[in-house]
Amino acid sequence: MAARIRKGDNVVVIAGKDKGRTGEVIRVIPAEDRAVVRGINVARRHQRQTARDQGGIISKEMPIHLSNIALAAPSDGKATKVAFRANKDGVKQRVAKRTGEVIDG
């Protein structure tokens, strides 16, 4: 299945404790249908000190299920579904269903 949400996309959280907030996708985990979004679903974790990293309590973004986020439309930033259409050269593109505009790519 084609990726409706990709790394670098701006998304809106549509369900959960961070509902209504927006952020950029840092990483997508297709095997688990999850994505890590900057500033969303932040948890505090204890981290042991290593030679490379300082120890202590750190905040890190945890994965969020893809069903709880929606792509933000490029023009107004509101949540939209994603459709796939071929352009005149036959190349498949992602299109915002609500506005009809092509999403970068």
C-alpha positions in Angstrom: 0.0 0.0 0.0 1.2 3.5 -0.8 2.3 5.7 2.0 -0.3 8.3 2.7 1.8 9.9 5.5 5.5 10.2 5.0 8.6 11.5 6.8 8.6 15.3 6.7 4.8 15.8 6.4 3.0 18.2 8.7 0.1 16.3 10.4 -2.7 17.2 12.8 -3.6 14.9 15.7 -7.3 14.0 15.4 -7.6 11.8 18.5 -6.0 11.3 21.9 -4.4 13.5 24.5 -2.7 15.8 22.0 -5.9 16.3 19.8 -5.7 19.5 17.7 -2.0 19.9 17.9 0.2 19.8 14.8 3.7 18.6 14.2 6.2 17.2 11.7 6.6 13.5 11.1 10.1 12.4 12.2 9.8 8.7 11.4 7.2 6.3 10.1 7.0 2.7 11.3 4.9 0.9 8.6 5.1 -2.5 10.2 3.3 -1.2 13.3 1.1 1.5 11.5 2.7 4.1 13.7 4.6 7.4 13.3 6.8 9.6 15.5 5.7 13.2 15.4 7.9 16.1 16.7 6.4 17.5 20.0 3.5 15.0 20.1 2.9 12.1 22.5 5.9 13.1 24.6 6.8 10.8 27.5 9.4 11.2 30.2 11.9 8.3 30.4 14.8 7.5 32.8 18.0 7.1 30.9 21.2 5.6 32.2 24.4 7.6 31.8 26.7 6.3 29.0 30.0 7.5 27.7 28.1 9.3 24.9 25.0 10.6 26.7 24.2 12.2 30.0 21.9 10.3 32.4 18.7 11.5 34.0 15.1 11.9 33.1 14.6 12.8 29.4 11.5 13.7 27.3 11.1 11.8 24.1 8.4 11.5 21.4 6.7 8.1 21.4 5.0 6.6 18.4 1.4 7.4 17.7 -1.0 5.3 15.6 -1.6 6.5 12.1 -5.3 6.4 12.6 -5.0 9.2 15.2 -3.2 11.6 12.8 -4.2 13.2 9.5 -2.2 15.1 7.0 -2.5 18.9 7.3 -3.6 20.6 4.0 -0.7 22.7 2.6 -2.8 25.8 2.2 -4.6 26.2 5.5 -3.2 23.5 7.8 -6.5 21.8 8.5 -6.8 18.0 8.6 -7.5 16.3 5.2 -7.6 12.8 3.7 -5.1 11.8 1.0 -6.0 10.6 -2.5 -3.7 9.4 -5.2 -4.0 10.6 -8.8 -1.8 10.4 -11.8 -0.6 13.7 -13.4 -0.4 14.2 -17.1 2.9 12.3 -17.3 1.3 9.3 -15.6 3.2 9.8 -12.3 1.3 9.0 -9.2 0.9 12.0 -6.8 -0.7 12.6 -3.4 -3.6 15.0 -3.4 -5.4 16.6 -0.5 -9.1 15.5 -0.8 -10.5 18.6 1.0 -8.8 21.2 -1.2 -7.7 19.2 -4.3 -4.2 20.5 -4.2 -1.1 18.4 -4.9 1.0 17.6 -1.8 4.7 18.1 -2.4 5.9 15.2 -4.4 
